[in-house]
Amino acid sequence: MPNGGSDCCGTCWFNEAKDGQAGFQKIAAGRIHRCLIRNFKIENAFWTYCANHPHHNRERIETPVGPVYVAGSYPYARTVLHDSVDTEEVRRSLLGLLEKIAETPAEEYPSPTTFDEEVIKQLMSFREERATEQLRRIAAFDPNSSSADDKPFGRDRVLTVALAIEALATIENDEALDKIEKAIALGLPPLDPASYIESEDTFAPIRYHAVLGLKHCTSAKAKALLERAMSDPHSEIRAFAGEILGRAADV
């Protein structure tokens, strides 16, 4: 299995060389690896990824969801190779997929490229105003909602909620401050700082993405929320809050 994850183009049914099959079937020598839904030649099929892979997309949705990623050497971080196609047809399809996101997540292969989150990230990238109503619905999910515990790839909604909040701020700016204000307080106040462990802070991703969303807000209230985040027990959240405040001061 590729060390970057088996959810790669080399095992995807949308790879022309796979003849519609998913998995590790042998591919005849000389076959060209080409993505049928994004129309590009795949140079390194076992190190190239997107959310349309069958590990994430069991319904075989052909709308390009999110960008195409490639992974390098250890720790195999994924970086964008090709941005998502931006057409009205793609936007409408993504909006329809956004409406289908349920509070209880489905089981999904664990990787950095999960389907629901890529839908949200892509609409955030597009700054698609038609997404705001559904993003508010998703931002109100219980972050602890999870798939069945007895399944091998159970997950929760922490990152989904976090990205919905950041997307709202990216699209609506200061109009999203009601959601951000609640988000940056989630899980606080912390326990005794001496016993605080960052890796065990369940809601840190939500506070983190809420702070990232404040990059797009300019009101006095937004500044006050950043100043509050400067006291967050998590070092990365404090650092980003300080960085954003510093940029605002330089303007």
C-alpha positions as CSV (number, residue, x, y, z in Angstrom):
1,M,0.0,0.0,0.0
2,P,1.3,3.5,-0.8
3,N,2.7,5.1,2.4
4,G,0.7,8.2,1.7
5,G,-2.6,6.3,1.8
6,S,-4.5,3.8,-0.4
7,D,-7.1,6.5,-1.4
8,C,-4.9,7.3,-4.4
9,C,-5.4,7.5,-8.1
10,G,-3.7,4.2,-8.5
11,T,-6.7,2.5,-6.9
12,C,-9.5,4.8,-8.2
13,W,-12.3,3.8,-10.5
14,F,-12.0,7.3,-12.2
15,N,-8.5,6.5,-13.4
16,E,-8.9,5.6,-17.1
17,A,-6.3,2.9,-16.7
18,K,-8.5,1.1,-14.2
19,D,-11.3,0.4,-16.6
20,G,-13.9,1.4,-14.0
21,Q,-12.6,-0.8,-11.2
22,A,-11.3,0.2,-7.8
23,G,-8.5,-1.5,-6.0
24,F,-5.0,-2.8,-6.7
25,Q,-5.7,-4.7,-9.9
26,K,-2.7,-5.1,-12.2
27,I,-2.6,-2.5,-14.9
28,A,-1.3,-3.4,-18.4
29,A,2.1,-1.9,-19.3
30,G,1.8,1.2,-21.4
31,R,-1.7,2.2,-20.1
32,I,-1.9,6.0,-19.5
33,H,-3.2,7.1,-16.1
34,R,-5.8,9.8,-16.8
35,C,-8.5,11.2,-14.5
36,L,-11.8,10.8,-16.3
37,I,-13.7,13.5,-14.3
38,R,-10.9,16.1,-14.2
39,N,-9.3,15.4,-17.5
40,F,-5.6,15.5,-16.6
41,K,-2.8,13.0,-17.0
42,I,-1.8,11.5,-13.7
43,E,2.0,11.5,-13.4
44,N,2.3,9.5,-10.2
45,A,-0.9,7.6,-9.6
46,F,0.0,6.1,-6.2
47,W,0.9,9.5,-4.7
48,T,-2.0,11.6,-6.1
49,Y,-5.3,12.0,-4.3
50,C,-8.7,13.6,-4.2
51,A,-12.0,13.3,-2.4
52,N,-13.7,11.6,-5.3
53,H,-11.8,8.4,-4.6
54,P,-14.2,5.4,-3.7
55,H,-12.8,5.3,-0.1
56,H,-14.5,8.7,0.4
57,N,-17.1,8.7,-2.4
58,R,-19.1,5.5,-2.4
59,E,-21.9,7.0,-4.5
60,R,-19.5,7.5,-7.3
61,I,-20.2,11.2,-7.6
62,E,-18.5,12.6,-10.6
63,T,-18.5,16.3,-9.6
64,P,-14.9,17.3,-8.9
65,V,-14.9,17.8,-5.1
66,G,-12.0,19.9,-3.9
67,P,-8.5,20.0,-5.4
68,V,-6.2,17.2,-6.5
69,Y,-3.4,16.6,-4.0
70,V,0.1,15.0,-4.1
71,A,2.1,13.7,-1.2
72,G,5.8,13.8,-0.8
73,S,8.1,11.9,1.4
74,Y,7.5,11.3,5.2
75,P,5.4,12.6,6.9
76,Y,3.5,12.4,3.6
77,A,1.8,15.8,3.8
78,R,-0.6,16.4,0.9
79,T,-0.2,19.6,-1.1
80,V,-2.5,21.0,-3.9
81,L,-1.5,19.9,-7.4
82,H,-4.6,21.1,-9.3
83,D,-7.3,23.5,-8.0
84,S,-10.9,22.4,-8.3
85,V,-12.8,23.2,-11.5
86,D,-15.0,26.3,-11.0
87,T,-18.1,26.3,-13.1
88,E,-21.7,27.0,-12.2
89,E,-22.5,23.4,-12.7
90,V,-19.8,22.4,-10.2
91,R,-21.0,25.0,-7.7
92,R,-24.6,23.8,-7.9
93,S,-23.5,20.3,-7.3
94,L,-21.4,21.2,-4.3
95,L,-24.3,23.1,-2.8
96,G,-26.5,20.0,-3.2
97,L,-23.8,17.9,-1.5
98,L,-23.6,20.5,1.3
99,E,-27.3,20.0,1.9
100,K,-26.8,16.3,2.4
101,I,-24.2,16.6,5.1
102,A,-25.8,15.0,8.2
103,E,-24.9,15.6,11.8
104,T,-24.0,11.9,12.3
105,P,-21.0,11.3,10.0
106,A,-20.7,8.2,7.8
107,E,-17.9,5.8,8.2
108,E,-15.0,6.9,6.0
109,Y,-11.4,5.8,5.3
110,P,-9.2,8.0,7.5
111,S,-7.0,10.4,5.5
112,P,-6.5,14.2,5.2
113,T,-8.9,14.2,2.3
114,T,-12.4,13.5,3.6
115,F,-15.4,14.1,1.5
116,D,-17.7,16.4,3.5
117,E,-14.8,18.5,4.6
118,E,-13.6,18.9,1.1
119,V,-17.0,20.1,0.0
120,I,-17.0,22.8,2.7
121,K,-13.4,23.8,1.9
122,Q,-14.2,24.2,-1.8
123,L,-17.2,26.3,-1.2
124,M,-15.2,28.4,1.2
125,S,-12.5,28.8,-1.5
126,F,-15.2,29.9,-4.0
127,R,-16.7,32.3,-1.3
128,E,-20.0,30.9,-2.4
129,E,-22.7,33.1,-0.8
130,R,-25.5,30.6,-1.5
131,A,-23.8,28.2,0.9
132,T,-24.2,30.3,4.1
133,E,-27.6,28.9,5.2
134,Q,-26.3,25.3,5.1
135,L,-23.0,26.3,6.7
136,R,-24.9,27.8,9.6
137,R,-26.8,24.5,9.9
138,I,-23.6,22.5,10.0
139,A,-21.8,24.9,12.4
140,A,-24.6,24.1,14.9
141,F,-23.9,20.4,14.8
142,D,-22.9,18.6,18.0
143,P,-19.1,18.2,17.4
144,N,-19.2,15.0,19.4
145,S,-21.7,13.3,17.1
146,S,-20.0,10.2,15.8
147,S,-20.5,7.1,13.7
148,A,-20.9,3.8,15.4
149,D,-18.2,2.8,17.8
150,D,-17.9,-0.7,16.5
151,K,-16.9,0.4,13.0
152,P,-13.2,0.5,12.2
153,F,-13.2,4.1,10.8
154,G,-15.5,5.9,13.2
155,R,-15.2,9.7,13.4
156,D,-16.8,12.8,14.9
157,R,-17.9,16.2,13.6
158,V,-15.3,18.4,15.2
159,L,-13.4,19.3,12.0
160,T,-16.6,19.6,10.0
161,V,-18.0,22.1,12.5
162,A,-14.6,23.9,12.6
163,L,-14.5,24.3,8.8
164,A,-18.1,25.4,8.6
165,I,-17.4,28.3,11.0
166,E,-14.3,29.3,9.2
167,A,-16.2,29.2,5.8
168,L,-18.9,31.4,7.2
169,A,-16.4,34.0,8.3
170,T,-14.7,33.8,4.9
171,I,-17.9,34.4,3.1
172,E,-19.9,36.6,5.5
173,N,-17.1,38.4,7.3
174,D,-18.3,40.2,10.5
175,E,-21.8,38.8,10.0
176,A,-20.4,35.4,11.2
177,L,-19.2,36.8,14.5
178,D,-22.1,35.3,16.5
179,K,-20.8,31.8,15.5
180,I,-17.2,32.7,16.1
181,E,-17.8,34.1,19.5
182,K,-19.3,30.8,20.7
183,A,-16.6,28.8,19.0
184,I,-13.6,30.5,20.6
185,A,-15.1,29.7,24.0
186,L,-15.8,26.1,23.3
187,G,-14.2,23.8,25.8
188,L,-13.1,26.7,28.0
189,P,-12.2,27.6,30.7
190,P,-9.5,24.9,30.8
191,L,-8.6,22.8,33.7
192,D,-5.6,23.7,35.8
193,P,-3.1,25.1,33.2
194,A,-0.4,22.9,34.8
195,S,-2.4,19.8,33.8
196,Y,-3.4,21.0,30.4
197,I,-2.4,18.7,27.5
198,E,-2.8,20.1,24.0
199,S,-3.2,16.7,22.3
200,E,-6.2,16.0,24.5
201,D,-8.0,19.2,23.8
202,T,-10.9,17.9,21.8
203,F,-12.3,21.2,20.7
204,A,-9.0,23.0,19.9
205,P,-9.6,22.6,16.1
206,I,-12.9,24.5,16.4
207,R,-11.3,27.4,18.3
208,Y,-8.4,27.3,15.8
209,H,-10.5,27.6,12.7
210,A,-12.7,30.2,14.4
211,V,-9.5,32.3,14.9
212,L,-8.6,31.7,11.2
213,G,-12.0,33.0,10.3
214,L,-11.3,36.3,12.1
215,K,-8.8,37.1,9.4
216,H,-11.8,38.1,7.4
217,C,-13.4,40.3,10.0
218,T,-12.6,44.0,10.7
219,S,-14.9,45.2,13.4
220,A,-13.9,46.2,17.0
221,K,-15.7,43.1,18.2
222,A,-13.5,40.9,15.9
223,K,-10.4,42.5,17.4
224,A,-11.7,41.9,21.0
225,L,-12.3,38.2,20.1
226,L,-8.7,37.9,18.8
227,E,-7.5,39.5,22.0
228,R,-9.5,36.9,24.0
229,A,-8.0,34.2,21.9
230,M,-4.5,35.4,22.9
231,S,-5.3,33.8,26.3
232,D,-6.2,30.4,24.8
233,P,-4.4,27.5,26.5
234,H,-3.4,26.0,23.1
235,S,-0.1,27.5,21.8
236,E,-1.1,27.4,18.1
237,I,-4.3,29.2,18.7
238,R,-2.5,31.9,20.7
239,A,0.1,32.2,18.0
240,F,-2.4,32.7,15.2
241,A,-4.4,35.2,17.1
242,G,-1.3,37.2,17.7
243,E,-0.3,37.0,14.1
244,I,-3.6,38.2,12.9
245,L,-3.7,41.0,15.4
246,G,-0.2,42.0,14.2
247,R,-1.2,42.1,10.6
248,A,-4.2,44.3,11.5
249,A,-2.0,46.7,13.4
250,D,0.3,47.0,10.3
251,V,-2.6,48.0,8.0
